[in-house]
């Protein structure tokens, strides 16, 4: 009898440990997701508070998707191989879909000299520019048509050369267009799967299965900020 009791106790403890593993992992993903979304929203708000030195709203209104990578570590005056975490959201009609989670690695992006780290904002202007993201990984090669984005000059945007992707940097207290060469944007699907039960590309391709009102407030705030500035 005592032996049977010990077996039941052992089985109960083991079952509790196994069933608690998934929730703990999901909680870590959720905490990371909230933090990244908050940092991305704060960056967008900081950048857009000065119309003379911000991303032109005419570009935001045309953008098909927007990526925000924060705290990207760098060496010298280019971002190096350590990369950074970030979120990407896609336009869904007049609103924006939920943020999905990606990592930026190995990108060489011209920034202000002397900065130890920076933030990156990329505007994907065409469906063509989104194709590789839908496969959960995108190589930032010369053929994708990424260029330094114009800042604060609404008149120059409509007459200037169009680009598939406009890239911006924020470091050392300065915000400017940035050139880019190389690097990879890769989905962090350990987070995306925990949040949405979908890979990043699937969310970007069709987010109709995700109810925005059921998402954490921090994630909703990021999509709301994009909607605010792209009106």
C-alpha positions as CSV (number, residue, x, y, z in Angstrom):
1,X,0.0,0.0,0.0
2,X,2.8,2.4,0.9
3,X,4.6,1.5,-2.3
4,X,1.5,2.3,-4.3
5,X,1.1,5.6,-2.5
6,X,4.7,6.5,-3.3
7,X,4.1,5.7,-6.9
8,X,1.1,7.9,-7.1
9,X,2.9,10.8,-5.4
10,X,5.9,10.4,-7.8
11,X,3.6,10.2,-10.8
12,X,1.7,13.3,-9.7
13,X,4.9,15.3,-9.3
14,X,6.3,14.2,-12.7
15,X,3.0,15.1,-14.4
16,X,2.9,18.5,-12.8
17,X,6.5,19.2,-14.0
18,X,5.6,18.2,-17.5
19,X,2.4,20.2,-17.7
20,X,4.1,23.3,-16.3
21,X,6.8,23.3,-18.9
22,X,4.7,24.7,-21.8
23,X,3.0,27.5,-19.8
24,X,6.4,28.7,-18.5
25,X,7.8,28.7,-22.0
26,X,4.8,30.6,-23.3
27,X,5.0,33.1,-20.5
28,X,8.6,33.9,-21.5
29,X,7.6,34.3,-25.1
30,X,4.8,36.6,-24.1
31,X,7.0,38.7,-21.8
32,X,9.6,39.1,-24.7
33,X,6.8,39.9,-27.2
34,X,5.4,42.6,-24.9
35,X,8.8,44.1,-24.4
36,X,9.7,44.2,-28.1
37,X,6.3,45.6,-29.1
38,X,6.6,48.3,-26.4
39,X,10.1,49.3,-27.5
40,X,9.0,49.4,-31.2
41,X,6.0,51.6,-30.4
42,X,8.1,54.0,-28.3
43,X,10.6,54.3,-31.2
44,X,7.9,55.0,-33.8
45,X,6.4,57.6,-31.5
46,X,9.8,59.3,-30.9
47,X,10.6,59.3,-34.6
48,X,7.3,60.8,-35.7
49,X,7.0,63.6,-33.1
50,X,9.1,66.0,-35.2
51,X,7.5,66.3,-38.7
52,X,10.6,68.1,-40.1
53,X,12.8,65.1,-39.2
54,X,10.5,62.1,-39.4
55,X,9.5,59.5,-41.9
56,X,7.3,61.3,-44.5
57,X,3.7,60.2,-43.9
58,X,3.1,59.9,-47.6
59,X,5.5,57.0,-47.5
60,X,3.8,55.5,-44.5
61,X,0.5,55.7,-46.3
62,X,1.9,53.7,-49.2
63,X,3.9,51.1,-47.2
64,X,2.8,47.5,-47.3
65,X,4.7,46.5,-44.2
66,X,6.9,48.1,-41.6
67,X,9.8,46.6,-39.7
68,X,11.2,48.0,-36.5
69,X,14.4,46.6,-34.9
70,X,15.6,48.0,-31.7
71,X,18.9,47.9,-29.8
72,X,20.8,46.6,-32.7
73,X,24.5,46.3,-31.6
74,X,27.2,47.6,-33.9
75,X,30.9,48.1,-34.2
76,X,32.5,51.2,-35.7
77,X,29.9,53.0,-37.8
78,X,28.2,49.9,-39.3
79,X,25.9,47.4,-37.7
80,X,27.7,44.0,-37.4
81,X,26.8,40.4,-37.1
82,X,25.2,40.4,-33.6
83,X,22.0,41.9,-35.0
84,X,18.8,42.7,-33.0
85,X,15.3,41.8,-32.3
86,X,12.3,43.3,-33.9
87,X,8.7,43.3,-35.1
88,X,7.0,43.5,-38.5
89,X,3.4,44.4,-39.2
90,X,1.6,44.3,-42.5
91,X,-1.1,46.7,-43.8
92,X,-4.6,45.1,-43.8
93,X,-6.8,47.6,-45.7
94,X,-6.9,50.8,-43.7
95,X,-5.6,49.2,-40.5
96,X,-2.5,47.2,-39.6
97,X,-2.2,43.5,-38.7
98,X,-0.6,42.2,-35.5
99,X,3.2,42.4,-35.0
100,X,5.2,39.3,-35.9
101,X,8.7,38.7,-34.5
102,X,11.9,38.6,-36.5
103,X,15.6,38.9,-35.9
104,X,18.1,41.0,-37.9
105,X,21.5,39.5,-38.2
106,X,24.7,40.3,-40.1
107,X,23.5,43.6,-41.6
108,X,26.0,46.3,-42.6
109,X,24.0,49.5,-42.3
110,X,25.6,53.0,-42.5
111,X,24.9,54.9,-39.3
112,X,26.2,57.8,-37.3
113,X,29.9,57.4,-36.4
114,X,30.6,56.6,-32.7
115,X,27.3,54.9,-31.8
116,X,27.5,51.6,-30.1
117,X,24.1,50.5,-31.1
118,X,21.1,51.8,-33.0
119,X,17.6,51.2,-34.1
120,X,16.4,50.3,-37.6
121,X,13.1,51.1,-39.3
122,X,12.4,49.6,-42.8
123,X,9.4,50.3,-44.9
124,X,8.4,47.6,-47.4
125,X,6.7,49.5,-50.2
126,X,5.7,46.7,-52.6
127,X,4.3,43.2,-52.5
128,X,7.4,42.1,-54.3
129,X,9.5,43.3,-51.3
130,X,7.4,41.1,-49.0
131,X,7.8,37.8,-50.9
132,X,10.8,36.6,-49.0
133,X,9.4,37.6,-45.6
134,X,6.5,35.3,-46.3
135,X,9.0,32.4,-46.4
136,X,10.1,33.5,-42.9
137,X,13.6,34.5,-44.0
138,X,14.9,37.4,-46.2
139,X,18.4,38.0,-47.5
140,X,19.2,41.7,-47.6
141,X,21.0,41.6,-51.0
142,X,21.6,44.4,-53.5
143,X,18.8,43.0,-55.7
144,X,16.0,43.8,-53.3
145,X,16.1,47.5,-54.0
146,X,16.6,48.8,-50.5
147,X,17.7,52.5,-50.3
148,X,18.1,55.2,-47.6
149,X,14.7,56.7,-46.9
150,X,14.0,60.4,-47.3
151,X,13.3,62.4,-44.1
152,X,10.9,65.2,-43.6
153,X,10.6,66.3,-47.2
154,X,7.1,65.4,-48.3
155,X,7.5,67.2,-51.7
156,X,10.6,65.2,-52.6
157,X,9.0,61.8,-51.9
158,X,6.5,61.9,-54.8
159,X,9.1,63.0,-57.3
160,X,12.1,61.0,-56.2
161,X,13.1,57.5,-57.3
162,X,10.8,54.8,-56.0
163,X,12.3,51.9,-53.9
164,X,11.1,48.5,-52.8
165,X,12.4,49.1,-49.3
166,X,13.3,52.4,-47.5
167,X,15.7,52.0,-44.6
168,X,16.1,54.4,-41.6
169,X,18.4,54.5,-38.6
170,X,18.1,56.1,-35.2
171,X,21.3,56.3,-33.2
172,X,23.4,58.9,-31.2
173,X,20.3,61.1,-31.0
174,X,20.0,61.4,-34.8
175,X,17.4,60.0,-37.2
176,X,18.3,59.6,-40.9
177,X,18.0,57.4,-43.9
178,X,20.5,54.5,-44.0
179,X,22.1,52.4,-46.6
180,X,22.2,48.7,-46.2
181,X,24.3,45.8,-47.5
182,X,23.9,42.2,-46.6
183,X,22.3,40.7,-43.6
184,X,19.3,38.4,-42.9
185,X,15.9,39.1,-41.5
186,X,14.8,35.7,-40.0
187,X,11.5,34.9,-38.3
188,X,11.7,34.2,-34.5
189,X,9.0,31.5,-34.7
190,X,9.5,30.3,-31.1
191,X,7.6,33.5,-30.2
192,X,5.3,33.6,-33.2
193,X,4.1,30.0,-32.6
194,X,3.5,30.6,-28.9
195,X,1.5,33.8,-29.6
196,X,-0.4,32.9,-32.7
197,X,0.1,29.2,-33.3
198,X,1.4,30.3,-36.7
199,X,4.7,31.0,-38.3
200,X,5.5,34.6,-39.1
201,X,5.0,34.3,-42.8
202,X,1.6,32.8,-42.3
203,X,0.5,35.7,-40.1
204,X,1.8,38.2,-42.7
205,X,0.1,36.4,-45.5
206,X,-3.3,36.2,-43.7
207,X,-3.9,37.6,-40.2
208,X,-7.7,37.2,-40.5
209,X,-7.6,34.3,-38.0
210,X,-6.1,36.5,-35.3
211,X,-8.5,38.7,-33.3
212,X,-6.6,41.9,-32.5
213,X,-8.7,42.7,-29.5
214,X,-7.6,39.5,-27.8
215,X,-3.9,40.4,-28.1
216,X,-1.9,42.0,-25.2
217,X,-2.3,45.7,-25.0
218,X,1.4,46.3,-26.0
219,X,0.9,44.4,-29.3
220,X,-2.3,46.3,-30.1
221,X,-0.5,49.6,-29.3
222,X,2.2,49.0,-32.0
223,X,-0.4,48.3,-34.7
224,X,-2.4,51.4,-33.5
225,X,0.7,53.6,-33.7
226,X,1.3,52.5,-37.3
227,X,-2.4,53.3,-38.1
228,X,-2.1,56.7,-36.5
229,X,0.9,57.9,-38.5
230,X,-0.1,56.4,-41.8
231,X,-3.5,58.1,-42.1
